[in-house]
Amino acid sequence: MRQILRQHELGRDPWRYPGEAGDGPQLLTLAELLVTAPSLPATAGVYIGPTDEVLLLAGVIDTVVLVVVHFENAGDGRGFSQAQVLRQQLRFAGELRACGALKRDHLYLLARCGFNAFDLDPGEDRAAALAQLQRFSVAYQRASGTLVQPRLRTQA
């Protein structure tokens, strides 16, 4: 069972990613979710790839409790945009998790975009990753996430 950094705490994840065997609820791909939309359980989880169009979730977002956004490589910024769309346009209030090629240096910015959970690479230092969420105390703009809330800089 994988370890997830969620709401400033490390915890176990019961969900299975697409293709994983085992116990626990299965995350659906976006295509699978849209095909099974009429018969979705009361709570569903979806695994989003970098090329997936998250606006397609608009009709079913109320049944989704977990969205996992996969980052293929450390320089790929599409997941940041997907998070913004989920939080701002679709008003998704559930768990928004980043997974894949994540480095602890990304966590603060991921949290500012609305991510509130992180599936870190097993080689990452969890304590150092947690410290990244407190990296800055002042921001120039508002953010989608509530995980990190620095004080907004006022105009002089």
C-alpha positions as CSV (number, residue, x, y, z in Angstrom):
1,M,0.0,0.0,0.0
2,R,1.4,3.4,-1.0
3,Q,2.1,6.2,1.4
4,I,0.4,9.5,0.5
5,L,1.2,13.0,1.9
6,R,-2.3,14.3,2.5
7,Q,-3.3,17.5,4.4
8,H,0.2,17.8,6.0
9,E,0.2,14.2,7.2
10,L,1.5,10.9,5.8
11,G,-1.1,8.2,5.5
12,R,-1.9,4.9,3.7
13,D,-3.8,5.0,0.4
14,P,-6.6,2.4,-0.1
15,W,-7.1,3.2,-3.7
16,R,-5.7,1.2,-6.6
17,Y,-4.4,2.9,-9.7
18,P,-5.5,1.7,-13.1
19,G,-3.8,-1.7,-13.8
20,E,-3.0,-2.4,-10.2
21,A,-4.3,-5.6,-8.6
22,G,-5.3,-5.9,-4.9
23,D,-8.0,-4.9,-2.5
24,G,-9.6,-1.5,-2.2
25,P,-11.5,0.8,-4.6
26,Q,-10.2,1.0,-8.2
27,L,-9.5,4.4,-9.8
28,L,-11.1,4.7,-13.2
29,T,-9.4,6.3,-16.2
30,L,-11.3,9.3,-17.6
31,A,-12.5,7.2,-20.5
32,E,-13.7,4.4,-18.2
33,L,-15.5,7.0,-16.0
34,L,-17.3,8.6,-18.9
35,V,-18.5,5.2,-20.3
36,T,-19.8,4.1,-16.9
37,A,-21.2,7.5,-15.9
38,P,-24.8,6.4,-15.8
39,S,-24.1,3.6,-13.4
40,L,-21.4,5.2,-11.2
41,P,-21.3,4.4,-7.5
42,A,-22.0,7.1,-5.1
43,T,-18.3,7.8,-4.8
44,A,-15.8,7.3,-7.6
45,G,-12.2,8.1,-8.2
46,V,-10.6,9.0,-11.5
47,Y,-7.0,8.9,-12.8
48,I,-6.2,11.8,-15.2
49,G,-3.4,11.6,-17.7
50,P,-1.6,14.7,-19.0
51,T,-3.6,14.8,-22.3
52,D,-7.0,14.2,-20.7
53,E,-9.6,17.0,-21.0
54,V,-10.8,17.6,-17.4
55,L,-13.8,19.6,-18.5
56,L,-15.4,16.3,-19.6
57,L,-15.9,15.6,-15.9
58,A,-18.4,18.5,-15.6
59,G,-21.4,16.2,-15.7
60,V,-20.1,13.7,-13.1
61,I,-17.9,15.8,-10.8
62,D,-20.4,15.5,-8.0
63,T,-19.9,11.7,-7.8
64,V,-16.1,12.0,-7.8
65,V,-14.3,12.0,-4.4
66,L,-10.7,11.6,-5.7
67,V,-9.0,12.9,-8.8
68,V,-5.4,11.7,-9.3
69,V,-3.4,13.8,-11.8
70,H,-0.4,12.0,-13.3
71,F,2.8,14.0,-14.2
72,E,4.8,12.2,-16.8
73,N,8.0,14.1,-16.2
74,A,9.2,16.9,-13.8
75,G,9.0,19.6,-16.5
76,D,5.4,18.9,-17.5
77,G,3.1,21.7,-16.4
78,R,-0.2,20.4,-17.8
79,G,-1.2,19.0,-14.4
80,F,-1.0,22.4,-12.9
81,S,-3.5,23.7,-15.5
82,Q,-5.8,20.7,-15.0
83,A,-5.8,21.4,-11.2
84,Q,-6.8,25.0,-11.8
85,V,-9.7,23.9,-14.1
86,L,-10.9,21.3,-11.5
87,R,-10.8,23.8,-8.6
88,Q,-11.9,27.0,-10.3
89,Q,-14.2,26.1,-13.1
90,L,-15.6,22.7,-12.0
91,R,-15.6,23.7,-8.3
92,F,-14.2,20.2,-7.3
93,A,-14.0,20.1,-3.5
94,G,-12.7,16.5,-3.1
95,E,-9.2,15.2,-2.8
96,L,-6.9,16.3,-5.7
97,R,-3.7,14.2,-5.7
98,A,-0.6,14.7,-7.8
99,C,1.4,11.6,-8.7
100,G,4.2,10.6,-11.1
101,A,7.4,12.5,-11.6
102,L,7.1,14.8,-8.6
103,K,9.9,16.3,-6.7
104,R,9.5,17.9,-3.3
105,D,10.4,21.3,-4.8
106,H,7.1,21.2,-6.7
107,L,4.9,20.7,-3.7
108,Y,4.3,24.3,-2.7
109,L,3.3,25.3,-6.2
110,L,1.2,22.2,-6.6
111,A,-0.6,23.1,-3.4
112,R,-1.2,26.7,-4.6
113,C,-2.9,25.2,-7.7
114,G,-5.3,23.2,-5.6
115,F,-3.6,19.9,-4.9
116,N,-4.1,18.7,-1.3
117,A,-2.5,15.2,-1.6
118,F,0.8,13.9,-3.1
119,D,2.0,10.5,-4.1
120,L,5.7,11.1,-3.9
121,D,8.4,9.0,-5.4
122,P,9.6,6.5,-2.8
123,G,13.1,8.0,-2.8
124,E,11.9,11.4,-1.7
125,D,12.5,12.5,1.9
126,R,9.0,12.9,3.4
127,A,10.1,15.3,6.1
128,A,11.8,17.6,3.6
129,A,8.7,17.3,1.4
130,L,6.4,18.4,4.2
131,A,8.7,21.3,4.9
132,Q,8.2,22.5,1.3
133,L,4.5,23.3,2.1
134,Q,5.7,26.0,4.5
135,R,8.3,27.3,2.1
136,F,6.9,30.8,1.6
137,S,5.0,33.0,4.0
138,V,3.9,35.7,1.5
139,A,2.3,35.5,-2.0
140,Y,1.5,38.0,-4.7
141,Q,-1.8,36.4,-5.8
142,R,-4.6,34.3,-4.4
143,A,-4.5,30.6,-5.0
144,S,-7.0,27.7,-5.6
145,G,-5.7,25.6,-2.8
146,T,-6.3,25.8,0.9
147,L,-3.4,23.5,1.9
148,V,-1.0,26.5,1.9
149,Q,-2.2,30.0,2.7
150,P,0.5,32.5,2.8
151,R,-0.3,36.1,3.7
152,L,-1.0,38.1,0.6
153,R,1.5,40.9,-0.1
154,T,-0.2,44.3,0.1
155,Q,0.5,47.2,-2.2
156,A,2.9,49.7,-0.9
